[in-house]
């Protein structure tokens, strides 16, 4: 399972693994309970590899934020997304000190930690962005 196959669906809690295309959308499988469902074509579905976080400089890919959390926690689960806002902010500042304090909200941080913990429980140990095949053939 690769990070490019992991999806977030607007209005649905948790993360989902892409299974197949269907007539009315995509078939996905929950990473938390393994149940399959159809995500309709009208649902906002985002691959985790397409999401980034605002920083003081250039935006950073969510995969890189997950890698920072992995390194900080030494591969263990991160702080619970149910902790207080102050604890969440303090912990997030440790893993991404250059985050944009005006545009990254506590709700974004909570979602980031919740998603990271789901991925770790699902067995993820690396959070790589897909490489462009053209770049690989030129190397």
Secondary structure as GFF3:
##gff-version 3
##sequence-region A 1 139
A	DSSP	three_ten_helix	3	5	.	.	.	ID=ss1
A	DSSP	beta_strand	6	9	.	.	.	ID=ss2
A	DSSP	beta_strand	16	22	.	.	.	ID=ss3
A	DSSP	beta_strand	25	30	.	.	.	ID=ss4
A	DSSP	beta_strand	36	40	.	.	.	ID=ss5
A	DSSP	beta_strand	45	47	.	.	.	ID=ss6
A	DSSP	three_ten_helix	48	50	.	.	.	ID=ss7
A	DSSP	beta_strand	52	53	.	.	.	ID=ss8
A	DSSP	beta_strand	60	61	.	.	.	ID=ss9
A	DSSP	alpha_helix	62	73	.	.	.	ID=ss10
A	DSSP	alpha_helix	85	95	.	.	.	ID=ss11
A	DSSP	alpha_helix	106	121	.	.	.	ID=ss12
A	DSSP	alpha_helix	133	138	.	.	.	ID=ss13
###
